[in-house]
Amino acid sequence: MQTQTQSAATAEALLFIPDISGFTHFVNNTEILHARHIIEELLEMIIDANEIGLEVSEIEGDAILFYRFGKAPTAAALLAQVQRIYVAFQAHLRRYERHRICHCGACSSAQDLTLKFIAHFGKITTKSVKDHNKLFGKEVIVAHRLMKNEIDSDEYVLVTHSLMNSCETWVDIESVAWSAVAHGSGEYDFGSSQYCFLALDPLMEHVPEPKVEDYRIPGCDNNYLNGEAVINAPLDLVFDVVSDTSYRHVWQTYVARSDHQSSKLGQNGISHQCVVHGENKVHSVVSHDFKRAGDVINFTDTNMKDGQCAVYTLRKIAPSVTRVSMNCYMKPHWFKSLMFKLMMKKKVDQALEESWKILDEYCSDLHHRNQPHTSQILLLDQSVNA
């Protein structure tokens, strides 16, 4: 079957490329799955920070090719867009460093990723391939070539003279810049190109400190449900499965659906939504207080709206054997406690026993086949690093 294509007329457009520096080294030398998730979240954040009507042409691994037909942006509008993306990018990295629980190479080195921008203006054309617009023209090549330059910095915005000369209301970029503006030029296969550039590090003062959230519910100490099981698999593997909120509905028989996870990577404060069989409502749950001390791992799932929490404790009892316990708490309420014991506890206990069996089968099968679970979280032993 032939692919239908349709070309548009040539028109002037802004070409704007945010590029995450250090991506290649990051992926080649760290855990590929977590590296991919981190980059995906950063690229999504960059797209969401668009406020000047940019369209996405392509996501090119570590960079996004944006474009916008029409008038060239002013210096103030362009730099405001750069600042918005850069501050959001650094704030995301800062939040992730504060809240991450995984200490694998990818998660530990995410804070070292940097960002640079290329801004260019010229005539391009598009070709529509089904629902996607592909950019063509010399100026597209120019913008990409400029990503390789002589600028001695990892974080900067480069603005070509073609863009500066195309805006009728362009003012001296020095009047709106946050740092000193330098000028440069380069010889490329398409000819010479002149540009100006400025460093981004002064913008770090605008990056907010992440908030420290306390997800604990005061007075939530009535232990209304508990259960435990022995799982025939190593501690770290069992933790990967139990802490993966997107997988809860697979082994917890009383959970009908578990989705809308706030992050693809496990971290303190990660949230998800679940629906319990027989209930016509969605539960919003936050996972937090991940702690490891030697052969014991603890974390808590809290449902703030319902005023309940479940504390998970995983303990290594042999190299390939783990004891898992779950204790559920709510605020003291004699009527709710009585109704649960009379009408629900027996049914919930049976569902929990079946859930432990499914968990054991899944984890032991992975262990025997020497296969990891998809999350692969490396949790730091806090008793060693205290």
C-alpha positions as CSV (number, residue, x, y, z in Angstrom):
1,M,0.0,0.0,0.0
2,Q,1.4,3.4,-1.0
3,T,1.8,6.1,1.6
4,Q,0.0,9.3,0.7
5,T,2.0,12.5,0.9
6,Q,1.1,16.1,0.3
7,S,3.6,19.0,0.1
8,A,2.9,22.5,1.2
9,A,4.2,25.8,-0.3
10,T,7.5,27.2,0.9
11,A,7.0,29.8,3.7
12,E,9.0,31.5,6.4
13,A,9.1,29.8,9.8
14,L,10.9,29.8,13.2
15,L,12.9,26.7,13.8
16,F,13.5,26.0,17.5
17,I,15.4,23.1,18.9
18,P,15.8,22.3,22.6
19,D,18.5,19.7,22.9
20,I,19.2,17.6,26.1
21,S,23.0,17.5,26.3
22,G,24.7,14.4,27.6
23,F,21.9,12.1,26.4
24,T,24.2,9.7,24.5
25,H,26.6,9.2,27.3
26,F,23.6,8.9,29.7
27,V,22.0,6.1,27.7
28,N,25.1,4.2,26.8
29,N,26.5,4.1,30.3
30,T,23.5,3.7,32.5
31,E,20.4,1.5,32.9
32,I,18.6,1.9,29.5
33,L,15.0,1.5,30.8
34,H,15.2,4.1,33.5
35,A,17.2,6.4,31.2
36,R,14.5,6.2,28.6
37,H,11.8,7.0,31.1
38,I,13.7,10.0,32.4
39,I,14.3,11.4,29.0
40,E,10.6,10.8,28.0
41,E,9.4,12.7,31.0
42,L,11.8,15.6,30.2
43,L,10.7,15.8,26.6
44,E,7.1,15.8,27.6
45,M,7.8,18.6,30.1
46,I,9.5,20.6,27.3
47,I,6.5,20.2,25.0
48,D,4.1,21.2,27.8
49,A,6.1,24.4,28.4
50,N,5.5,25.7,24.9
51,E,3.7,29.1,25.1
52,I,4.4,30.8,21.7
53,G,2.5,28.5,19.4
54,L,5.2,26.0,18.5
55,E,4.4,22.9,16.6
56,V,6.3,19.6,17.0
57,S,7.8,18.3,13.8
58,E,9.9,15.5,15.2
59,I,11.3,14.1,18.4
60,E,14.9,13.2,17.6
61,G,16.0,11.1,20.6
62,D,17.5,13.8,22.7
63,A,16.0,16.8,21.0
64,I,12.7,18.2,19.7
65,L,12.4,20.0,16.4
66,F,9.8,22.7,16.8
67,Y,8.5,25.1,14.1
68,R,6.1,28.0,13.7
69,F,5.1,29.6,10.5
70,G,4.6,33.3,10.3
71,K,6.4,36.3,11.8
72,A,9.7,35.9,13.6
73,P,9.4,36.3,17.4
74,T,10.8,39.3,19.2
75,A,13.9,38.9,21.4
76,A,11.8,39.3,24.5
77,A,9.3,36.6,23.4
78,L,12.0,34.2,22.3
79,L,14.0,34.5,25.5
80,A,10.9,34.3,27.7
81,Q,10.1,30.9,26.0
82,V,13.7,29.7,26.6
83,Q,13.5,30.7,30.2
84,R,10.1,29.0,30.7
85,I,11.4,25.7,29.3
86,Y,14.8,25.9,31.0
87,V,13.4,26.6,34.5
88,A,10.8,23.9,34.1
89,F,13.5,21.5,33.0
90,Q,15.8,22.2,35.9
91,A,12.9,22.2,38.4
92,H,11.9,18.7,37.1
93,L,15.5,17.5,37.6
94,R,15.6,19.1,41.1
95,R,12.3,17.5,42.1
96,Y,13.4,14.1,40.8
97,E,16.7,14.3,42.7
98,R,14.8,15.1,45.9
99,H,12.1,12.5,45.5
100,R,13.7,9.6,43.7
101,I,14.1,6.3,45.5
102,C,16.1,4.4,42.9
103,H,19.9,4.6,43.0
104,C,20.8,2.9,39.8
105,G,23.2,4.7,37.5
106,A,20.5,6.3,35.3
107,C,18.5,7.8,38.2
108,S,21.7,8.9,40.1
109,S,23.1,10.7,37.1
110,A,20.0,12.4,35.8
111,Q,20.8,15.6,37.6
112,D,23.9,16.0,35.3
113,L,21.8,16.3,32.2
114,T,21.9,19.8,30.6
115,L,19.9,21.7,28.0
116,K,20.8,24.0,25.1
117,F,18.6,25.8,22.4
118,I,19.0,26.6,18.7
119,A,16.8,29.3,17.3
120,H,16.8,30.0,13.5
121,F,14.5,31.6,10.9
122,G,14.1,30.9,7.2
123,K,12.0,29.5,4.4
124,I,11.0,25.9,4.7
125,T,8.3,23.6,3.3
126,T,6.4,20.7,4.8
127,K,5.4,17.3,3.5
128,S,2.4,15.6,5.1
129,V,2.8,11.9,5.5
130,K,-0.5,10.6,6.7
131,D,-1.0,12.6,10.0
132,H,2.7,13.8,10.3
133,N,4.3,16.9,9.0
134,K,7.9,16.5,7.8
135,L,10.0,19.7,7.4
136,F,12.2,20.1,4.3
137,G,14.5,22.8,3.1
138,K,18.1,24.2,3.5
139,E,17.2,26.1,6.7
140,V,16.2,22.9,8.5
141,I,19.7,21.6,7.7
142,V,21.2,24.8,8.9
143,A,19.4,24.6,12.3
144,H,20.6,21.1,12.8
145,R,24.2,21.8,11.8
146,L,24.3,24.7,14.3
147,M,23.9,22.1,17.1
148,K,27.6,21.4,16.5
149,N,29.5,24.6,17.1
150,E,32.5,26.1,18.9
151,I,30.6,27.4,22.0
152,D,32.5,26.3,25.1
153,S,29.4,25.7,27.3
154,D,26.9,22.9,27.9
155,E,23.9,25.2,28.4
156,Y,23.2,28.1,26.2
157,V,20.7,29.6,23.7
158,L,22.1,30.3,20.2
159,V,20.2,32.8,18.0
160,T,21.1,33.1,14.4
161,H,21.5,36.5,12.7
162,S,18.8,35.2,10.2
163,L,16.3,35.3,13.0
164,M,17.5,38.6,14.4
165,N,17.2,40.3,11.0
166,S,13.8,38.8,10.2
167,C,11.9,40.5,13.1
168,E,10.8,44.0,12.2
169,T,10.5,44.9,15.9
170,W,13.7,43.2,17.1
171,V,15.5,45.1,19.8
172,D,19.0,44.6,20.9
173,I,19.0,41.2,22.6
174,E,21.4,42.6,25.2
175,S,18.5,44.8,26.6
176,V,16.4,41.7,27.5
177,A,19.1,39.1,28.1
178,W,19.8,37.7,31.6
179,S,23.5,37.4,30.9
180,A,26.3,38.8,28.7
181,V,25.7,38.2,25.0
182,A,28.6,36.8,22.9
183,H,28.9,36.6,19.1
184,G,30.2,33.8,17.0
185,S,30.2,32.3,13.5
186,G,30.9,29.0,11.9
187,E,31.7,27.5,8.5
188,Y,29.5,24.7,7.5
189,D,28.9,22.6,4.4
190,F,26.0,25.1,3.5
191,G,28.3,28.1,4.0
192,S,29.0,30.5,6.9
193,S,26.6,31.3,9.7
194,Q,26.6,34.1,12.2
195,Y,24.9,34.0,15.5
196,C,24.8,35.3,19.1
197,F,24.6,33.2,22.2
198,L,24.2,33.6,26.0
199,A,24.6,31.2,28.9
200,L,21.7,29.8,30.8
201,D,23.2,29.3,34.2
202,P,22.0,32.7,35.6
203,L,18.4,31.3,35.2
204,M,19.1,28.8,38.0
205,E,18.2,31.5,40.5
206,H,14.6,31.2,39.2
207,V,14.4,27.4,39.7
208,P,12.1,26.8,42.7
209,E,13.1,24.4,45.5
210,P,10.9,21.3,45.5
211,K,8.4,21.1,48.3
212,V,8.8,18.5,51.0
213,E,5.4,16.7,51.3
214,D,4.3,14.8,54.3
215,Y,1.7,12.2,53.2
216,R,1.1,10.7,56.6
217,I,-2.4,11.0,58.1
218,P,-2.4,12.1,61.8
219,G,-4.1,9.6,64.1
220,C,-4.3,6.9,61.4
221,D,-3.3,4.1,63.8
222,N,-6.2,1.7,63.9
223,N,-4.9,-1.6,62.4
224,Y,-8.0,-3.0,60.9
225,L,-6.4,-5.5,58.5
226,N,-3.2,-7.4,58.2
227,G,-1.7,-10.3,56.3
228,E,1.7,-11.8,55.3
229,A,3.2,-14.4,53.1
230,V,6.5,-16.0,52.2
231,I,7.5,-15.3,48.6
232,N,10.1,-17.6,47.0
233,A,12.2,-14.9,45.4
234,P,14.9,-12.5,46.4
235,L,14.1,-9.3,48.3
236,D,14.9,-6.9,45.6
237,L,12.9,-8.7,43.0
238,V,9.8,-8.9,45.3
239,F,10.2,-5.2,46.1
240,D,10.2,-4.3,42.4
241,V,6.9,-6.1,41.9
242,V,5.1,-5.0,45.1
243,S,6.1,-1.4,44.7
244,D,5.1,-1.2,41.1
245,T,1.7,0.4,41.4
246,S,0.9,-0.1,37.7
247,Y,1.0,-3.8,38.3
248,R,-1.1,-4.1,41.4
249,H,-4.3,-5.3,39.5
250,V,-2.3,-8.2,38.2
251,W,-1.6,-9.9,41.5
252,Q,-4.1,-8.1,43.9
253,T,-7.3,-10.0,43.1
254,Y,-9.5,-7.3,44.8
255,V,-8.1,-4.6,42.5
256,A,-9.9,-4.3,39.2
257,R,-7.8,-1.5,37.6
258,S,-4.6,0.3,38.6
259,D,-3.5,3.1,36.3
260,H,-2.8,6.9,35.9
261,Q,0.6,6.6,37.6
262,S,2.0,10.1,38.0
263,S,5.5,8.9,36.9
264,K,7.0,6.1,35.0
265,L,9.7,5.8,37.6
266,G,9.2,4.8,41.3
267,Q,9.8,7.8,43.6
268,N,8.6,9.2,46.8
269,G,5.2,10.7,46.4
270,I,4.3,8.8,43.2
271,S,0.5,8.5,42.9
272,H,-1.8,6.2,41.0
273,Q,-5.5,5.5,40.8
274,C,-7.1,2.1,41.5
275,V,-10.6,0.7,41.4
276,V,-11.6,-2.1,43.7
277,H,-13.9,-4.9,42.5
278,G,-17.5,-4.2,43.6
279,E,-16.9,-0.5,44.2
280,N,-18.1,2.2,41.9
281,K,-15.4,4.7,42.8
282,V,-11.7,5.6,42.1
283,H,-9.2,5.5,44.9
284,S,-6.3,7.9,44.6
285,V,-3.2,6.5,46.4
286,V,0.2,7.9,47.1
287,S,3.3,5.8,47.7
288,H,5.9,7.3,50.1
289,D,8.4,6.8,52.9
290,F,10.5,4.2,51.1
291,K,13.2,3.0,53.5
292,R,15.7,0.2,53.4
293,A,17.8,-0.9,56.4
294,G,19.8,-4.0,55.7
295,D,17.5,-6.9,54.8
296,V,14.3,-4.9,55.5
297,I,12.3,-2.6,53.1
298,N,9.3,-0.5,54.2
299,F,7.0,1.8,52.3
300,T,3.5,3.2,52.7
301,D,0.5,3.6,50.4
302,T,-1.8,6.4,51.6
303,N,-5.3,7.2,50.5
304,M,-5.7,10.7,51.8
305,K,-9.4,11.1,50.8
306,D,-10.5,7.9,52.6
307,G,-8.2,8.4,55.5
308,Q,-6.5,5.0,55.2
309,C,-3.0,3.7,54.6
310,A,-1.3,0.4,54.0
311,V,2.2,-0.2,55.3
312,Y,4.3,-2.8,53.4
313,T,7.2,-4.5,55.0
314,L,9.5,-6.9,53.1
315,R,12.1,-8.9,54.9
316,K,14.8,-11.2,53.5
317,I,14.7,-14.5,55.3
318,A,17.0,-16.4,52.9
319,P,18.9,-15.5,49.7
320,S,15.9,-16.4,47.6
321,V,13.1,-16.1,50.1
322,T,11.2,-13.0,51.2
323,R,8.5,-12.4,53.8
324,V,6.0,-9.7,52.8
325,S,3.5,-8.2,55.2
326,M,0.8,-5.6,54.8
327,N,-0.8,-3.7,57.6
328,C,-3.8,-1.5,56.9
329,Y,-4.7,1.5,59.2
330,M,-7.5,4.0,59.5
331,K,-8.5,6.6,62.1
332,P,-10.3,5.0,65.1
333,H,-14.0,4.7,64.3
334,W,-16.0,2.1,66.2
335,F,-18.8,1.9,63.7
336,K,-16.7,1.5,60.6
337,S,-14.5,-1.0,62.4
338,L,-17.5,-3.1,63.5
339,M,-19.1,-3.1,60.0
340,F,-15.8,-4.1,58.4
341,K,-15.4,-7.0,60.8
342,L,-18.9,-8.2,60.4
343,M,-19.4,-7.8,56.7
344,M,-16.1,-7.5,54.8
345,K,-13.1,-8.9,56.7
346,K,-13.6,-12.6,55.8
347,K,-14.0,-11.8,52.2
348,V,-11.0,-9.5,52.1
349,D,-8.8,-12.0,54.0
350,Q,-9.7,-14.6,51.3
351,A,-8.9,-12.2,48.5
352,L,-5.6,-11.3,50.2
353,E,-4.6,-15.0,50.5
354,E,-5.2,-15.5,46.8
355,S,-3.2,-12.4,46.0
356,W,-0.2,-13.7,48.0
357,K,-0.3,-16.9,45.9
358,I,-0.4,-15.0,42.6
359,L,2.5,-12.8,43.8
360,D,4.5,-15.9,44.8
361,E,3.9,-17.6,41.5
362,Y,4.9,-14.5,39.5
363,C,8.0,-13.7,41.5
364,S,9.3,-17.2,41.8
365,D,8.8,-17.7,38.0
366,L,10.9,-14.6,37.3
367,H,13.6,-15.8,39.7
368,H,13.8,-19.2,38.2
369,R,14.0,-17.8,34.7
370,N,16.5,-15.2,35.9
371,Q,14.3,-12.4,34.5
372,P,13.8,-9.0,36.1
373,H,10.5,-7.2,36.7
374,T,10.1,-4.1,34.5
375,S,10.7,-1.5,37.2
376,Q,14.2,-2.8,38.4
377,I,14.5,-0.3,41.3
378,L,17.8,-0.2,43.2
379,L,16.9,0.9,46.7
380,L,19.7,2.4,48.8
381,D,20.5,0.7,52.1
382,Q,20.0,3.7,54.5
383,S,21.5,1.8,57.4
384,V,24.9,1.7,55.6
385,N,24.7,5.3,54.3
386,A,23.4,6.9,57.5
